[in-house]
Amino acid sequence: MHLLDFGCGPGTITLDLAEHLLPDGSVVGIDNSRVVIDQARVGANEKGTQNVRFEVKSIYDTGYEPETFDAVYAHQVLQHLYEPVKALSEAKRVLKSGGICAAREVDWGTAVLWPPDERLSAFLDVYSRVAARNGGDDCAGRRLKEWFIKAEFSDLDVTTSTWAFSDQNGLKWWGEQWAERILHSELGRRALDYGIATDNDLEEISRGWLEWVDKRGAFFTFIHVE
């Protein structure tokens, strides 16, 4: 099997896919960011993975010949795109007849958390507004089937999976990563640049996540659509 990882980022999933396709399969990971592709190549070298390669390419126009790949996979990519249907159409073009295109997208609109906290409600609002300003859709999961239909795919198999954080390890991992990312990632920087939030707003949100982790009955869940 020859598989394309569409919007592979730093290649973590790509390398796992390559391992599962041994000994005869191979994977190509593409992303439009040279920085993350360089990171992915380093990761492949460190693991000694031979059946994978990473390339800087646009997922709207990959340059591959038609019907090149047996399968195309996109993990949490379409939610960030201004033209998700165009990307899926390109995936269909490079996919062999009878091949499989698989995608997974979160739907932040299904998020449920407890106990209520105005700061975490503010986080969800900031995340949604930044995604919209970026040209994406934080509720991409609910639109995934529609996008595949518009890209003229057939024989669709739609499922959902749920992420839930309830035990202390899960709460700590989830809460602490967002406490960090709201301050020190592209999400926070864009929120400031767009005038969606102030430094003080982001600091309050970060504190909210850290305090939420240790609250009695703390719980968070949302769904993904595949």
N, C-alpha and C positions, 0 to 999 in steps of 0.2 A: 504493500500500500504506500502511496505517495500522498502525503497530507500537507495542507497549507494552514498555518496558524495566522489568522487574519488580524493584524493589530496585536502583535505578540508581546509588546512591552519589553521588560528585561528578560523574558524568556523562561521564566520559572515553569510555567505550564508546558511550554514547548519542549523543554528537556524531559519532562515527565512523559509526554506523548512519545518522544523519540525512544525512550527506554522501553515503553510498552510495545513498540513496533519492531523491536529487535527479534530475529536477526536480519530480516529481509526488507523491512519497511524503512521509510525515510521521511523527514519533516523539514519544511522550509518555514521559517518565521519571518514575517515582514512587519515593519513599522515605519512611520515617516520621520521618526526621531533618531538621528544618528547617535545621540547620547545613549539611549536605551539599547540600541542595536549593539553598540560597543560593549555595554554591560552584559548583554546576552552572549556575545562571543567569548568574553572572559569567562562567564559561567560555564559555557560548553567546554572550553579548554581545561578549566579546573576539574570538571567531572570526567574529562576524557571522552566525551560523547562524539562519536564519529559519524553517526547517521543523521546529522542535523546541520543546517546552515542558516545564517541570518542575513537578511538583505534590507537595505533602506529603500522602501517603495511606498507609493501612495496606494491605499486600498481602493481608491476610486479608479485608478488606472495602473494596474500592476505591470503591464508590459509582457506578461506571460502569454504563450500561445493558447488558443482555445482548447478546452478539454485536456488540460495538463495534469490535473490532480484527481485522485480518487475520492478525496474528502477535503472539505474546508471547515475550519472551526474558528468561531469568534467568541471570545469570553469577555463579557462586560465591555464591549467596544462600541456597539451601535448607539448606546445612550449618550455618547460624547459627540456624535456626528450631526452635522447640519443636514446631510443628505444620506440617511441610512439606507434608503431604497436603492440609491445609486451604488452604494457599496455592495449591497446584496446582489445587484444585477451583475457587477463585476465578478463576484464570487461564483455566480451561476455560469458566467461565460467561461471561466477557467476550470470549471468542474466537468469531469467526464460524464457522459450519458449514463444515468443510473447511479451516479455518485451521491454522496450524502453531504449536505450542508447543515451544520449544527451550530446553534448560538444559544447563549445564556445571558439574560439581562435582568437586572434587579428592578423592582418596582418600589421606590421609596414611599409612594403614596399608601402602601399597605403597612407601613411601620407602626408598631404598637409598643409603647414603653410604659413602665410603671416603676416608681410612682411618678405622677405628673410633676414637671419642672418647667417653669417658664423659660429657663435658659436652654433647655434641650428642645423645646418647641421653637425657640429662636434659631437653634442650629438647623432644624429641618427646613425652616423658612429660608435661611441663608443658603443652604445647600441647593434648594430648588431654584432660587433666584439666580444664583451663580451659574447653574447648569443651563438655565434658559438664556442668559446673556451670552454664554459660550456657544449657543446654537444647538445645545443638546436637549435631552429630555430625561429628567430623573425618574419618570414613571414609564420608562421604555418597555418594561416587561409586559404591560397590558397591550402594547401596540405591536409586539413582536410578530404575532400571527398576521396582522394586517400588512406589515412591511414585507413579509415573505410572499404574501399573495400578490402585492403590487409588483414585486420583482419576478413574478410569474413562476414561482416554485409550485409544485404540486405534491400530493401524498404527504401532507403535513401531519406530524405527530407532536402535539403540544402537551407538555407536562409542567408541573410546578414543583418546586422544592422550598422548604422553609428553613431559614436560619433562625435559631433561637439561642439566646444567651441567658442562662439562669444560674449555673454553678459559679462559684467564685472565680475560678480560673478564666472562664469564658467572659464573665463580666469585666474582669480586670483587663483582659486582652482587648475587648471591644471599647470599653470606656477610655482606657489610657491612650489607645491609638488615635481616637478622635480628639481627645484633649490636646495631643501633640499636633495633629494634622491641621486643626483649625487655626493654629498659630504659625506653623512652620511648613506649610505646603502650598501648592498652587491654589488650593481652595481658599485659604485665608488671604493670600496675596490678591487674588481676583476680587474677593469680597471688598477689600479695601480700595482697590483700583476702581471698581464700579460704583463705589459709594453706597454699597449695600449695608456695610457694617463699619464701625469704628474699631480702633485698637482696643478700647475699653469693652466694647460689645464682645469681641472675640475672646478677650481674657475672661469675661464672665462665663461665656459658653464653655471654655476650657475648664474652669473651676466647676461648672455644673456637671460635666462628665466625670471628673475625678471624685466629686462628692457622691454622685449617683451610684458609683461602683459599690460603695459600702452601705447603701441604704437598705433597710429591711424590706424584703420582698422585691428587690430590683429585678427587672425582667425586660428584655427587648427581643422583638421578633419582626421579620418581614419576609416576603416571598420573592423568589426568583422564577422567571418563566423560561422554559427551554423549548 
